[in-house]
Amino acid sequence: METNQRTMPEQERATYAQFIEWLKQSWYGVPDSDVLLPYVAARYTPEEAAILTGMPFTPKTLAELSDLTKTGTDVLGPKLDALASKGLVYKQGQENRERYYLNDIFFIYRSFGWPGRRDEYDQRVGPLQHKYLTGGLMSLWRNVKEKGLRVLPIEVTIEDTSGVLPYEEVRKILDKVEYFTVSHCPCRHPNNLDPDSPDCRYPTEVCLHFDKLGHYIVENGMGREITRRETEEILKRCADLGLIHGISNHQEKPDTICNCCSDCCIWFLAMKNYGHAGSLTPSNFRIMINPSTCVGCGLCVKRCPMEALNLMAAPSVKGRKATVAGKNGRQRELTNKTGKVAELNPERCIGCGVCAYKCPSQSLTMERNPVSHHPPQTGRDWGMQFMTDAR
């Protein structure tokens, strides 16, 4: 990385430096890092950086941008479309009514992973992106209370669903969606491209996006359209694997549901490796344990992403049997062979339901927290809260 910086021509270095200074004007800014310049140089050509320096972060028509850049629309339009296909520019609207704006560095981080390619460009950018993630990008989040994603609990693990709010129940959320898409995970994909990081054992094409964002992604070749049924199948498969559902952290029109693992997810990495307060914003639920039926198998301990569960010694229950409902309504008998039962550290529980979903003795369920926390109403409200906390 240092060699790349030393051998970069001075004019290119100056172009990238000017572009980075412009990106710092966005809502997110550009956290500094030793790998920042090599990463930006890999992600953008010098020509792209020059075109985008000064480009607004709010939607503008092609004609407005043509006037701003002193470039004809016949030349500028194809260039902006090409940049949109790389996730560097946001394009919205129908033909002859398109508007464009410059994507900030946090959006650019996400858009790189969505296509899931492994071509020469990805092989060059991926390792640098992963290193920037772990060495700069997430530094702003240390004191941010409302993370970018909120835990969406696995619905079938909630004992009493009568009080579940619309933004907490996946079926009600999907009822309001008109357009469903899937992309590759922007955390897992660059992790797998980095030779210095072990490949993740989980699938990558599990990142769900909806409506306006979904259209942008599909129209620019960064994902594919799917049906609601396929969306539900992906969510079930991810729950089976032990992945955590993370949804856009605002109540109105969430456009993303991620399926996160604690090894690659940016929020978990920031918490585990850099001492940030929390991972995803927790749901309004927490685990409730029935020790009278727990067989001490330890599966919940293995599946918990937060290490919130452990097994405590309970010699008196060794050999105790529990009868549970199995598949097709058949009952089966389980035996506590360990003389242990599950124990929860409620301070660490984020209310995902990953443990309860696979509990063989059905001893774990989700109960509502005594005090509910309501996420910001809109994406704009969330952004304002982020900037207050981060700066």
VEXZA-300475 format. One record per atom (N, C-alpha, C): x, y, z; residue in one letter. Coordinates in steps of 0.1 Angstrom, whole numbers, plus 5000, padded with zeros to 4 digits. Atoms other than C-alpha are relative to their C-alpha. Layout:
N
XYZA...
***
This chain:
391
500849885000M500050005000M500950135000M499249885000E502850245008E500750024987E499449995013T504550154975T499150074990T501049945009N501350244957N500050155001N500149864998Q501350584973Q501350074995Q498849945004R505050654966R500150014984R499850015014T504850554929T498950084993T501149935007M501650754922M500550134995M499649875005P502251044899P499450125008P500449894992E501951384917E498750054995E501349945005Q499151504894Q498849915004Q501050104996E497151184902E499750025015E500149994986R497851224939R499250135003R500749884997A496651584938A498549994996A501450025004T493451484919T499249925010T500750084989Y492551224945Y499950075013Y500149924988A493351454973A498950105000A501149915002Q491051714959Q498649935001Q501250075000F488351454955F499649965014F500250044986I488751324991I499550125008I500549884993E488351685003E498650034997E501449985003W485151714984W499149905007W500850104994L483851384997L499850035015L500149974986K484451515032K498850105003K501249914998Q481551765026Q498749925001Q501250084999S479051475026S499549995014S500550024986W476851385056W500949915008W499250104993Y479251105064Y501450045002Y498649965000G482551265056G500949884995G499150105004V485651055050V501049985011V499050034990P487350905080P501449974995P498750025005D491050915077D500549865003D499450134998S493150605074S501349994991S498850025008D496550495061D499749944986D500450075012V494750295034V499050084992V501049925007L492350575023L500450034986L499649965013L494350704994L500149884990L500050115009P495150364979P498649944997P501350055002Y491550254984Y499250094990Y500749915009V490150564966V500649994986V499350025013A492750524938A499649874993A500450135006A491650164933A498650014996A501450005003R487950244934R499650104989R500349905010Y488050544911Y501250024991Y498949965009T490150624880T500350155002T499849854999P491750974880P499050084993P501049935008E489351074853E498650015008E501250004992E486350964875E500150095012E499849914989A487751144905A499950154996A500049865005A488151464885A498650044997A501449975004I484551444871I499250025012I500950004988L483051384905L500450105010L499649894991T484951654924T499150124997T501049895002G482351924930G498649964996G501350055003M479451704920M499150015012M500949984988P476451784943P499649865006P500550124993F475251534969F498549995001F501550005001T471651624962T499649994985T500350035014P469751524930P500050134991P500049905010K470351734899K499749944986K500250055013T469251704863T501350004992T498850005009L471651624835L500350144995L499849865005A471151974822A500750095010A499349934989E472052124856E501449975002E498650054998L475151914859L500850044988L499349965012S476051994823S500550155002S499649864998D476052364832D501050025011D499050004989L477952304864L501449964996L498750065003T480752104848T500550054986T499649945013K480752294814K500349884990K499950125008T480351954797T498749974993T501250035007G477851874770G499249885005G500850114995T474951644780T500349874992T499750125008D475851404751D501349935005D498850064995V479251354767V499849965015V500150024986L478351384804L499049895003L501050104997G475251154803G500649865001G499450145000P477050834793P501049985011P499050014989K479850904818K499349985014K500750024987L477350944847L499349875001L500750135000D475450634836D501049895003D499050104997A478750434837A500450015015A499649994985L479550574872L498849955008L501150064993A476050474883A500149855000A499950145000S476650124872S501149945009S499050044990K479750114895K499650045014K500449974987G477750244924G500650135006G499349884996L479650574925L499150124999L501049895002V476750794914V498649945002V501450044999Y473050764923Y499250064989Y500949965011K470650774894K498649975003K501450034998Q466950804898Q499150074990Q500949955010G463950874876G499949934987G500250065013Q462650774842Q500750074989Q499349955011E464050844808E499650154997E500149855002N464551224801N499650075013N500349934987R463751294838R500949955010R499150064990E466751134854E500750125008E499249914991R468551304883R501149925005R498850074995Y471951224895Y500650075012Y499349944990Y473951284926Y501249915005Y498850074996L477351184941L499749925013L500250084988N477250894965N501150025010N499049984990D479050934998D500849885002D499050114998I481850715010I499349885007I500650124993F479550495032F499149934990F500850075011F477150425003F500949934991F499050065009I480150354981I500549875005I499650134993Y481350095006Y499049894997Y501150105002R477949915003R499949964985R500350035014S477649944965S501149914994S499050085005F480949774959F499749855001F500350144998G479849444974G498849944993G501350055004W476349424960W500149914987W500050095012P477249274925P500649875003P499350134996G479449004941G500949954989G499150055011R481848994912R501449975006R498650034996R485348854914R501050024988R499149975012D486949014883D501250075005D498749944996E490249194882E499850135008E500349884992Y488649524895Y499749965014Y500450044986D487049344925D501249955007D498950054994Q490249164932Q501050115005Q499149894997R492149494933R499450085011R500749914990V489549694953V499749935013V500550074989G488249424976G500950005013G499150004988P491249384999P500250145006P499849864995L491749765002L498750045007L501249964993Q488049815010Q499949935013Q500150074987H488149545037H500950065010H499049944991K491249705052K499550145004K500649864996Y489550055051Y498949985010Y501150034991L486549905068L500549985014L499550044986T488649765097T501050115005T499049914995G490950065098G499750154998G500449865002G488950385094G498650034998G501349975004L485550375079L499050015011L501050014989M483650285111M500450085012M499549924988S485550525134S499050105005S501049904996L482650765135L498949955009L501250064993W480250525151W500249975015W499750044986R481850495185R498950045010R501049954990N479250705203N498650024994N501349995006V476350665179V499049905006V501050084993K473250535197K499249924989K500850075010E471150455166E500949964988E499150065010K473250225144K499250004986K500650005013G472550195107G499049894998G500950125000L470749865112L499449985014L500750044988R468249765138R499749854999R500350145000V467749395148V498549984998V501450045003L464549245133L499949865005L500150134994P463648955155P499449894991P500650115007I462848615140I498649985006I501349994995E459148625142E499449885008E500650124994V458348265152V500549985014V499550024987T460448295183T499450095011T500749914990I458248565199I498849935006I501050084993E456048415225E498650064998E501349935001D453248675224D500150114990D499849905011T452948865191T498950115000T501149915000S449849065201S500550155001S499549864998G451949375210G501150044991G499049975010V454349355181V499650124991V500349885008L454549695163L500349974985L499850025014P454349715125P501450004995P498649995005Y458049805121Y500849895007Y499250114993E459049505143E499649864994E500550135005E457149235123E500349994985E499650015014V458649115090V498949994991V501150015010R455449025074R499350134997R500749875002K453849365080K501050094992K499049925007I457049525067I500049974985I500150055014L456949315035L498750034993L501349965006D453249395030D500050134993D499949865006K454249755022K501050014989K499049995011V456949664997V499449964987V500550025013E456249674960E501049934991E498950055009Y459649574945Y501149945009Y499150084992F461949304960F501249974992F498750035006T465649254952T500949935009T498950054992V468649064964V501350034994V498649975004S472349154962S500949925009S499050074992H475549014977H500350095012H499749934988C476549115012C501250094999C498849915002P478849425011P501049995011P498950034990C480649305043C500749874997C499450135003R481148945034R500849994988R499350025013H482148984998H501450065001H498649954999P485249215004P500849925010P499350084991N486149005034N500549874993N499550115007N486348705011N501050034989N499049965010L488448894986L501350045006L498749964993D491048995012D500849875004D499250124997P493748725013P500550005014P499650004986D494648835048D498849975010D501250034991S491148745061S499449874996S500650135004P489648395062P498750014994P501350005007D486748325039D498849985010D501150024992C483348355056C499349874996C500750135003R481348025058R498650024996R501449975003Y478048195051Y499850054985Y500349965013P476448265017P500150164999P499949855001T476848625003T498850064994T501249945007E473748664981E498850005009E501150004990V471448745010V499650145004V500349864996C471249125011C498850054993C501349975006L467649235005L499850155000L500349865002H466649574991H498750024993H501449985004F463249724983F499850134993F500649885006D461449974961D501150094994D499249915007K463450284951K501549955000K498650044999L466850154963L500149874991L499950125007G466049814948G500050024985G500049975014H465249964914H501450054995H498749955003Y468550154914Y501049894999Y499150115000I470449844922I499849914988I500250095011V468849624896V500350074987V499849935013E468849884868E501550034997E498549985002N472649924874N500849885002N499350135000G473449554875G500749965013G499450034987M474249534912M499149905008M500950104993G471449284921G499049954990G501050055009R468449104907R498650015007R501350004994E464749124912E499549865004E500550124995I463048854932I498550025004I501349994995T459548774944T499950025015T500250004985R458148824979R500349865006R499850144995R458148444983R501549975000R498550024999E461848434974E500650075011E499549924989T462448704999T499849935013T500350074988E460748505026E500949875001E499150125000E462748195016E501450035004E498649964996I466048385019I500050035015I500049974985L465048515054L499949875008L500150134992K464148155065K501349934999K498750065001R467348015051R501150065009R499149924991C469348285069C499849975014C500350034987A467548215101A500549865004A499550144998D468347845098D501550005002D498549994999L472047935093L500550075013L499649934988G472048155124G500450154997G499749865003L472348495106L499050095006L500949904993I470848805122I499350094990I500749905009H468149005104H500350145005H499849864996G469149375104G499350084990G500849925009I466749625090I500350155001I499849864999S467049995081S499550065013S500349964986N466950175115N499150125000N501049894999H463850395109H498749934997H501350065000Q460150325110Q499350004986Q500749985013E458950455076E500949964988E499450045013K459850285043K501549955002K498650065000P462950075053P500349944987P499750055014D464749985021D501049885000D499050114999T467149715034T499749915012T499950104990I467149395053I501349924998I498850075001C470649255058C499849875008C499950124992N471448905071N501449985004N498749984995C474448955093C500649885007C499250094992C477148735107C500950085009C499249924991S479248845136S501550004996S498650005004D482548765118D500350114990D499849915011C482049005088C499350135002C500849884999C479349255097C500750125005C499349884996I480649615100I499750045014I500449964986W478649675132W500649915010W499450094991F479949365149F501550015001F498549985000L483549425138L500350135008L499749874993A483349785152A499949975015A500250024986M482049655185M501149915006M499150104995K484349355189K501550044999K498549975002N487649485175N500450145004N499649864998Y487449865182Y499350065012Y500649954987G485449895214G498850094999G501249925002H482350055200H498949955009H501150034991A479250065222A498949934992A501050085006G477049785208G500249974985G499950035014S476649625174S498850064992S501349955006L473249655156L499250065012L500949954990T470649855175T499149895004T500850114996P468849595196P498550014997P501450005002S465249495190S499350035014S500749984988N462549545217N499749875008N500350134994F462749185227F501349945006F498850074994R465048965248R499649865003R500250144998I465448595255I499449975014I500550054988M463448425281M500349855001M499650144999I464748085293I499149925010I500750094991N462647805308N500949895005N499050104996P465147615329P499549865003P500650134996S462647345338S500049904988S500050095011T462847205302T501350014992T498749995007C466347305291C500849875002C499350124999V468447005283V501550024999V498649974999G471847185284G500849954988G499250055012C472847095248C501050104996C499049905004G474647425243G499950064986G500249955014L473347495208L499850155000L500349864999C472047835219C501350085002C498749944997V475547925232V500850024987V499250005013K477147835198K499450104990K500649915010R474548035178R499950155004R500149864996C474448355199C501150084994C498949925006P476348625180P500650105010P499649904990M476748835212M500749945012M499550074988E478048565236E499250045012E500949964989A475048655258A499549885008A500550134994L474348285267L501249925004L499150104996N476348035286N499349895007N500650114992L475747705304L500550005014L499650014985M475747695342M499749875005M500150144994A476147385363A498749995008A501250034993A472947235376A499949855002A499950144999P473846885387P498749925002P501250074997S470346805399S499149974988S500950035012V468846815364V500649904991V499450105008K471246565349K499149884999K500950115002G469146285334G498550044999G501449955000R465946495335R499549994985R500650015013K463646435305K499050114997K500949905004A461646685286A499349954987A500850045012T458846605261T499650134992T500349895008V458546845232V499349964987V500750035013A456446865200A501150004989A499150025011G458346745170G499350034987G500549975013K457746765133K498749914998K501350075003N454246655120N499249985013N500850014988G452946705155G500449885009G499650114992R454746405169R500950055012R499249964988Q456146435204Q501349915001Q498750074998R459746345212R500550035014R499449984987E461646305244E501550035000E498649965000L464946475251L500549995015L499450024987T467346415280T501150095003T498849914996N469646655299N501149915003N498850094998K472946465296K501250085006K498949934995T475146745308T500050055014T500249944987G473746855341G500250155000G499949865001K473747215329K498750064993K501149935007V471147475318V500550134995V499649885006A471347785297A499750125010A500149884991E471848125315E500350124991E499949895009L471448465299L500650125007L499649874996N473348785303N499250114993N500949915007P470549035295P500650124995P499349885004E472949325291E500649984986E499450035013R474449155260R498949964989R501050055009C471249025244C499550114991C500549905010I470249215212I498649964995I501450035004G466849035208G499949954986G500150045014C467548865175C499249874998C500850125001G465948525183G500849894994G499250115007V468748325166V500149885009V499950124991C469148105197C498749935001C501350064997A465448045203A499549924987A500550055013Y464847965166Y500349854999Y499650145002K466747635168K500049925014K499950074987C466347545205C499249864999C500750135002P465547165204P499049975010P501050034989S463647165237S499050115001S500949895000Q461847485229Q499950075014Q499949934987S463047635262S500350144999S499749855002L463947975247L498950064992L501049925008T461348225236T500450155002T499849864999M461348605231M498950075008M501049924993E459648835255E500350154998E499849855002R459149215252R500850065012R499349934989N461549435271N499150095008N500949924992P459949625300P499950144994P500149875005V460749955283V500449994985V499850015015S460449985245S500850124995S499249905006H462850185224H499450024985H500649985013H461350345192H501150064991H499049945010P463650405162P499550134994P500449875007P463650735143P498949974990P501150015008Q460550795123Q500449984985Q499750005014T462150855089T501649994999T498650015002G465550805073G500750145002G499449874997R466151185075R500150025015R499949994985D465351175113D501249925005D498850084996W467950895116W501350074997W498849935004G470551095097G500350115009G499849894991M470051395119M500549955014M499650064987Q470451175150Q501549964999Q498650045002F473651025136F501050115001F499149895000M475251355129M500150075014M499949954987T474351475164T500949925009T499250104992D475951165180D501450004996D498750025005A478951145157A500950125001A499149885001R480051505157R499750105011R
***
